Amino acid sequence: MYKKHSFQGPEIHPKKLTPNMSVADIIAFYGSTGFNARRLAEAAELFKKMIDCNATTCLTISGAMAPIGLGGCISSLIENGFVDWIITTGANVYHDLHFAYNLPVRQGFFDVDDDILYSKNIVRIYDVYIKEIETLQKQDEIIQEGISTINHNKRTFNSSADISYCLGKIAAENSRFPDESFIVSAYRNKIPVYIPAIADSSIGMNMIPLLFESKLPGFNLISDIAESAAILWKSKISGGLELGGGVPKNFFQQTGPTLYQILKIQEGGHDFVIQLTDARPDTGGLSGATIQEGKSWGKIKSSHRGNVIVYGDSSVYFPLLCSYVLSECSERKQKKLYLLKDKYVKEMRTRYLEKKRHK
């Protein structure tokens, strides 16, 4: 590796594109250039490294990835064992299930009169259209019915991963096109999907009728914190691919401080983090905060290596990263963390209490 403060780096030469270039060829081309093209190539290589070294890998999802059809990319990563757990906004879970139940989502326009769309019961996500009655209201009924079936006696508290698992199970068994849902894929492969800001979504909104009708199962979203921290605690190597920022990004990265600052049972953090974001760091928002900054909080193990930020649109970069690792990496054995999370939390609790007693 050449030294940063020297004139020893590879020479840049104009390279021509050729017909029938593979995704790996395109990534290699990006790697020979500069700016965010080069960062994308670095992210691709780091993602491949995470997979090859069998890092326990988390995918965080903010932004409306599911409504534009990128749930298929997520399913591909899950089914090849490249993603072991997921943290997402509730909106992505909600809209992902439209496809399983054949509820229409259509391409629309962004330069429109939204008063007219409202009069026609059409909701808009930039240039994507969804019908309120044909899709949203039917989805609401499915969500409410599904959550109400969660066994009240299963445990004192359920985490949001239990909600996702339940919705995935019901869709797998009852929907018309289950293969079009990443939540179904997560259920089938025993991947926990956390929705830490579940109240800030249609999933949470649909719990209001259940609350009023005394049909809401017991939930404690602090269980999400315990389970996610336990996953990091039990991971020999940990990595994450962050699509955007927001709550999913912070929830993934706070697992390190939870273990170090709060429980005081383990220092360190994640070994690898890749973020795709269009947010600036200088405004102080978490979405744009550099990964290196996270070292000061104990969120990552090193600010000098194992992390890459690519500035730009996840809808463009994420499919390229998926295609690259699918072509370059061998399938991994599933870790099935959903089946292990409760056991991990129990062990972590025992460790914490023992350490506290001997303090």
BAMARTI-851498 format. One record per residue (C-alpha): residue number from 1; y, x, z. Coordinates in steps of 0.2 Angstrom, whole numbers. Layout:
N
+-----+-------+-------+-------+
!   i !     v !     u !     w !
+-----+-------+-------+-------+
! NUM !     Y !     X !     Z !
...
+-----+-------+-------+-------+
This chain:
359
+-----+-------+-------+-------+
!   i !     v !     u !     w !
+-----+-------+-------+-------+
!   1 !     0 !     0 !     0 !
!   2 !    17 !     7 !    -5 !
!   3 !    30 !     9 !     8 !
!   4 !    43 !    -5 !     9 !
!   5 !    59 !     6 !    10 !
!   6 !    54 !    17 !    -5 !
!   7 !    54 !    16 !   -24 !
!   8 !    35 !    17 !   -26 !
!   9 !    31 !    -1 !   -30 !
!  10 !    22 !    -6 !   -46 !
!  11 !    33 !    -6 !   -62 !
!  12 !    37 !   -23 !   -69 !
!  13 !    34 !   -25 !   -87 !
!  14 !    36 !   -41 !   -98 !
!  15 !    19 !   -49 !  -100 !
!  16 !    15 !   -62 !  -114 !
!  17 !     6 !   -77 !  -110 !
!  18 !   -10 !   -81 !  -121 !
!  19 !   -19 !   -96 !  -125 !
!  20 !   -33 !  -102 !  -114 !
!  21 !   -27 !   -93 !   -98 !
!  22 !   -37 !   -97 !   -83 !
!  23 !   -28 !  -102 !   -66 !
!  24 !   -33 !   -85 !   -60 !
!  25 !   -25 !   -77 !   -75 !
!  26 !    -9 !   -87 !   -71 !
!  27 !    -9 !   -82 !   -53 !
!  28 !   -11 !   -64 !   -58 !
!  29 !     3 !   -66 !   -70 !
!  30 !    14 !   -73 !   -56 !
!  31 !     9 !   -58 !   -45 !
!  32 !    16 !   -46 !   -58 !
!  33 !    33 !   -54 !   -57 !
!  34 !    45 !   -58 !   -43 !
!  35 !    53 !   -71 !   -32 !
!  36 !    43 !   -87 !   -28 !
!  37 !    31 !   -84 !   -42 !
!  38 !    26 !   -68 !   -33 !
!  39 !    25 !   -77 !   -16 !
!  40 !    14 !   -90 !   -24 !
!  41 !     2 !   -76 !   -30 !
!  42 !     2 !   -68 !   -12 !
!  43 !    -1 !   -86 !    -5 !
!  44 !   -16 !   -88 !   -17 !
!  45 !   -23 !   -71 !   -11 !
!  46 !   -21 !   -75 !     7 !
!  47 !   -29 !   -92 !     5 !
!  48 !   -44 !   -84 !    -3 !
!  49 !   -44 !   -71 !    11 !
!  50 !   -44 !   -85 !    24 !
!  51 !   -59 !   -93 !    15 !
!  52 !   -69 !   -77 !    12 !
!  53 !   -68 !   -72 !    31 !
!  54 !   -73 !   -89 !    36 !
!  55 !   -57 !   -93 !    46 !
!  56 !   -56 !  -110 !    54 !
!  57 !   -43 !  -117 !    42 !
!  58 !   -31 !  -131 !    45 !
!  59 !   -22 !  -141 !    31 !
!  60 !    -5 !  -149 !    37 !
!  61 !     2 !  -162 !    26 !
!  62 !    20 !  -169 !    26 !
!  63 !    29 !  -177 !    12 !
!  64 !    21 !  -191 !     1 !
!  65 !     6 !  -181 !    -6 !
!  66 !    -6 !  -195 !    -5 !
!  67 !     4 !  -208 !   -15 !
!  68 !     6 !  -196 !   -30 !
!  69 !   -13 !  -194 !   -31 !
!  70 !   -15 !  -177 !   -23 !
!  71 !   -28 !  -184 !   -11 !
!  72 !   -41 !  -178 !   -24 !
!  73 !   -35 !  -160 !   -21 !
!  74 !   -38 !  -162 !    -3 !
!  75 !   -55 !  -169 !    -5 !
!  76 !   -60 !  -155 !   -16 !
!  77 !   -55 !  -142 !    -2 !
!  78 !   -65 !  -153 !    11 !
!  79 !   -80 !  -154 !     0 !
!  80 !   -81 !  -136 !    -3 !
!  81 !   -79 !  -131 !    15 !
!  82 !   -62 !  -124 !    13 !
!  83 !   -53 !  -135 !    26 !
!  84 !   -60 !  -138 !    43 !
!  85 !   -47 !  -149 !    51 !
!  86 !   -31 !  -158 !    45 !
!  87 !   -15 !  -163 !    53 !
!  88 !    -5 !  -176 !    43 !
!  89 !     9 !  -189 !    43 !
!  90 !     2 !  -207 !    46 !
!  91 !    10 !  -212 !    29 !
!  92 !    -2 !  -200 !    20 !
!  93 !   -17 !  -208 !    28 !
!  94 !   -10 !  -226 !    25 !
!  95 !    -7 !  -223 !     7 !
!  96 !   -23 !  -213 !     4 !
!  97 !   -33 !  -228 !     8 !
!  98 !   -24 !  -238 !    -6 !
!  99 !   -35 !  -229 !   -19 !
! 100 !   -52 !  -232 !   -10 !
! 101 !   -48 !  -251 !    -9 !
! 102 !   -42 !  -252 !   -27 !
! 103 !   -24 !  -257 !   -21 !
! 104 !   -12 !  -252 !   -36 !
! 105 !     0 !  -238 !   -35 !
! 106 !    10 !  -235 !   -51 !
! 107 !    21 !  -222 !   -59 !
! 108 !    39 !  -229 !   -59 !
! 109 !    57 !  -222 !   -61 !
! 110 !    69 !  -214 !   -49 !
! 111 !    85 !  -219 !   -57 !
! 112 !    84 !  -238 !   -54 !
! 113 !    93 !  -252 !   -45 !
! 114 !    83 !  -254 !   -28 !
! 115 !    91 !  -271 !   -25 !
! 116 !    81 !  -277 !   -41 !
! 117 !    65 !  -268 !   -35 !
! 118 !    67 !  -277 !   -18 !
! 119 !    69 !  -294 !   -26 !
! 120 !    53 !  -291 !   -35 !
! 121 !    44 !  -285 !   -19 !
! 122 !    42 !  -267 !   -26 !
! 123 !    44 !  -253 !   -14 !
! 124 !    48 !  -235 !   -21 !
! 125 !    44 !  -218 !   -16 !
! 126 !    55 !  -208 !   -27 !
! 127 !    47 !  -212 !   -44 !
! 128 !    31 !  -220 !   -38 !
! 129 !    30 !  -239 !   -36 !
! 130 !    19 !  -250 !   -24 !
! 131 !    19 !  -269 !   -23 !
! 132 !    22 !  -276 !    -6 !
! 133 !    11 !  -291 !    -7 !
! 134 !    -3 !  -284 !   -18 !
! 135 !    -5 !  -267 !    -9 !
! 136 !     5 !  -265 !     7 !
! 137 !     1 !  -282 !    15 !
! 138 !   -18 !  -281 !    10 !
! 139 !   -18 !  -263 !    17 !
! 140 !   -10 !  -269 !    33 !
! 141 !   -24 !  -282 !    36 !
! 142 !   -37 !  -268 !    33 !
! 143 !   -29 !  -256 !    45 !
! 144 !   -28 !  -269 !    59 !
! 145 !   -46 !  -275 !    57 !
! 146 !   -52 !  -257 !    56 !
! 147 !   -43 !  -251 !    72 !
! 148 !   -48 !  -267 !    82 !
! 149 !   -66 !  -262 !    79 !
! 150 !   -65 !  -246 !    88 !
! 151 !   -76 !  -247 !   103 !
! 152 !   -66 !  -250 !   119 !
! 153 !   -79 !  -243 !   130 !
! 154 !   -82 !  -227 !   120 !
! 155 !   -71 !  -217 !   131 !
! 156 !   -56 !  -219 !   142 !
! 157 !   -44 !  -212 !   129 !
! 158 !   -46 !  -210 !   110 !
! 159 !   -36 !  -197 !   100 !
! 160 !   -29 !  -200 !    83 !
! 161 !   -43 !  -191 !    75 !
! 162 !   -54 !  -205 !    81 !
! 163 !   -43 !  -218 !    72 !
! 164 !   -44 !  -208 !    56 !
! 165 !   -63 !  -206 !    58 !
! 166 !   -65 !  -225 !    61 !
! 167 !   -54 !  -229 !    46 !
! 168 !   -64 !  -217 !    35 !
! 169 !   -80 !  -224 !    41 !
! 170 !   -75 !  -242 !    36 !
! 171 !   -68 !  -237 !    19 !
! 172 !   -84 !  -227 !    16 !
! 173 !   -95 !  -242 !    19 !
! 174 !   -84 !  -256 !    13 !
! 175 !   -71 !  -250 !     0 !
! 176 !   -74 !  -251 !   -19 !
! 177 !   -69 !  -233 !   -23 !
! 178 !   -73 !  -223 !    -7 !
! 179 !   -74 !  -206 !   -17 !
! 180 !   -55 !  -208 !   -21 !
! 181 !   -50 !  -206 !    -3 !
! 182 !   -48 !  -189 !     7 !
! 183 !   -50 !  -199 !    23 !
! 184 !   -67 !  -205 !    17 !
! 185 !   -71 !  -187 !    12 !
! 186 !   -65 !  -181 !    30 !
! 187 !   -77 !  -194 !    38 !
! 188 !   -92 !  -189 !    27 !
! 189 !   -89 !  -171 !    31 !
! 190 !   -85 !  -173 !    50 !
! 191 !   -67 !  -166 !    48 !
! 192 !   -55 !  -172 !    61 !
! 193 !   -39 !  -178 !    54 !
! 194 !   -25 !  -179 !    67 !
! 195 !    -9 !  -190 !    65 !
! 196 !     2 !  -184 !    80 !
! 197 !    17 !  -195 !    75 !
! 198 !     6 !  -210 !    72 !
! 199 !    20 !  -222 !    79 !
! 200 !    31 !  -216 !    65 !
! 201 !    21 !  -224 !    51 !
! 202 !    13 !  -240 !    45 !
! 203 !    -3 !  -235 !    54 !
! 204 !     7 !  -236 !    71 !
! 205 !    17 !  -252 !    65 !
! 206 !     0 !  -261 !    62 !
! 207 !    -5 !  -258 !    80 !
! 208 !     9 !  -269 !    86 !
! 209 !    -1 !  -286 !    83 !
! 210 !   -16 !  -278 !    91 !
! 211 !    -5 !  -273 !   106 !
! 212 !     2 !  -291 !   107 !
! 213 !   -16 !  -299 !   105 !
! 214 !   -24 !  -287 !   118 !
! 215 !   -35 !  -280 !   105 !
! 216 !   -29 !  -262 !   105 !
! 217 !   -41 !  -249 !   110 !
! 218 !   -36 !  -236 !   123 !
! 219 !   -27 !  -221 !   115 !
! 220 !   -19 !  -206 !   123 !
! 221 !   -11 !  -195 !   110 !
! 222 !   -10 !  -181 !   123 !
! 223 !   -29 !  -180 !   118 !
! 224 !   -23 !  -174 !   101 !
! 225 !   -14 !  -159 !   109 !
! 226 !   -30 !  -155 !   120 !
! 227 !   -42 !  -156 !   105 !
! 228 !   -31 !  -146 !    93 !
! 229 !   -28 !  -132 !   106 !
! 230 !   -47 !  -132 !   109 !
! 231 !   -50 !  -129 !    91 !
! 232 !   -39 !  -114 !    91 !
! 233 !   -47 !  -108 !   107 !
! 234 !   -64 !  -108 !   100 !
! 235 !   -60 !  -101 !    83 !
! 236 !   -63 !   -82 !    80 !
! 237 !   -51 !   -82 !    66 !
! 238 !   -39 !   -96 !    63 !
! 239 !   -28 !  -100 !    48 !
! 240 !   -17 !  -114 !    41 !
! 241 !   -10 !  -120 !    24 !
! 242 !     6 !  -130 !    28 !
! 243 !    12 !  -142 !    15 !
! 244 !    30 !  -145 !    19 !
! 245 !    35 !  -144 !    37 !
! 246 !    39 !  -158 !    50 !
! 247 !    28 !  -164 !    64 !
! 248 !    12 !  -158 !    56 !
! 249 !    18 !  -140 !    54 !
! 250 !    24 !  -139 !    72 !
! 251 !     9 !  -148 !    79 !
! 252 !    -2 !  -135 !    71 !
! 253 !     8 !  -120 !    77 !
! 254 !    11 !  -126 !    95 !
! 255 !    -8 !  -124 !    98 !
! 256 !    -4 !  -106 !   102 !
! 257 !     9 !  -109 !   115 !
! 258 !    -1 !  -123 !   123 !
! 259 !   -15 !  -110 !   126 !
! 260 !    -3 !   -96 !   131 !
! 261 !    12 !  -104 !   140 !
! 262 !     5 !  -120 !   147 !
! 263 !   -14 !  -117 !   150 !
! 264 !   -12 !   -98 !   152 !
! 265 !   -30 !   -95 !   146 !
! 266 !   -27 !   -86 !   130 !
! 267 !   -13 !   -76 !   121 !
! 268 !   -11 !   -75 !   103 !
! 269 !   -10 !   -88 !    90 !
! 270 !   -15 !   -91 !    72 !
! 271 !   -21 !   -76 !    61 !
! 272 !   -15 !   -83 !    45 !
! 273 !    -2 !   -96 !    40 !
! 274 !     4 !  -101 !    22 !
! 275 !    18 !  -113 !    20 !
! 276 !    25 !  -122 !     5 !
! 277 !    42 !  -128 !     9 !
! 278 !    59 !  -133 !     1 !
! 279 !    68 !  -132 !    18 !
! 280 !    80 !  -118 !    22 !
! 281 !    79 !  -108 !    38 !
! 282 !    97 !  -106 !    42 !
! 283 !   100 !  -125 !    47 !
! 284 !    89 !  -122 !    63 !
! 285 !    76 !  -136 !    58 !
! 286 !    58 !  -133 !    61 !
! 287 !    53 !  -137 !    43 !
! 288 !    63 !  -122 !    37 !
! 289 !    59 !  -111 !    51 !
! 290 !    51 !   -95 !    46 !
! 291 !    33 !   -91 !    51 !
! 292 !    39 !   -74 !    58 !
! 293 !    50 !   -84 !    70 !
! 294 !    34 !   -92 !    77 !
! 295 !    29 !   -75 !    84 !
! 296 !    42 !   -76 !    97 !
! 297 !    34 !   -92 !   103 !
! 298 !    16 !   -85 !   102 !
! 299 !    12 !   -96 !    88 !
! 300 !     5 !   -82 !    77 !
! 301 !    -3 !   -66 !    80 !
! 302 !     8 !   -55 !    70 !
! 303 !    25 !   -57 !    62 !
! 304 !    21 !   -42 !    50 !
! 305 !     6 !   -48 !    41 !
! 306 !    -5 !   -63 !    38 !
! 307 !     9 !   -75 !    33 !
! 308 !    18 !   -81 !    17 !
! 309 !    31 !   -94 !    14 !
! 310 !    33 !  -100 !    -4 !
! 311 !    49 !  -110 !    -7 !
! 312 !    47 !  -125 !   -18 !
! 313 !    39 !  -141 !   -21 !
! 314 !    21 !  -144 !   -14 !
! 315 !    17 !  -156 !   -28 !
! 316 !    18 !  -141 !   -40 !
! 317 !    11 !  -127 !   -30 !
! 318 !    -3 !  -135 !   -20 !
! 319 !   -14 !  -140 !   -35 !
! 320 !   -12 !  -122 !   -41 !
! 321 !   -18 !  -115 !   -25 !
! 322 !   -32 !  -127 !   -24 !
! 323 !   -38 !  -123 !   -42 !
! 324 !   -37 !  -104 !   -38 !
! 325 !   -48 !  -105 !   -23 !
! 326 !   -60 !  -117 !   -31 !
! 327 !   -62 !  -105 !   -45 !
! 328 !   -63 !   -89 !   -35 !
! 329 !   -71 !   -93 !   -19 !
! 330 !   -89 !   -98 !   -15 !
! 331 !   -93 !  -114 !    -6 !
! 332 !   -93 !  -113 !    13 !
! 333 !  -104 !  -121 !    26 !
! 334 !   -95 !  -136 !    35 !
! 335 !   -90 !  -133 !    53 !
! 336 !   -90 !  -151 !    57 !
! 337 !   -77 !  -150 !    70 !
! 338 !   -76 !  -169 !    73 !
! 339 !   -93 !  -168 !    81 !
! 340 !   -88 !  -153 !    92 !
! 341 !   -70 !  -157 !    98 !
! 342 !   -75 !  -166 !   114 !
! 343 !   -86 !  -152 !   119 !
! 344 !   -73 !  -139 !   116 !
! 345 !   -60 !  -149 !   126 !
! 346 !   -73 !  -151 !   141 !
! 347 !   -76 !  -132 !   140 !
! 348 !   -57 !  -128 !   139 !
! 349 !   -54 !  -140 !   154 !
! 350 !   -67 !  -131 !   164 !
! 351 !   -59 !  -114 !   160 !
! 352 !   -42 !  -120 !   164 !
! 353 !   -47 !  -127 !   181 !
! 354 !   -57 !  -111 !   186 !
! 355 !   -43 !  -100 !   182 !
! 356 !   -31 !  -111 !   192 !
! 357 !   -43 !  -110 !   207 !
! 358 !   -43 !   -91 !   207 !
! 359 !   -25 !   -90 !   204 !
+-----+-------+-------+-------+
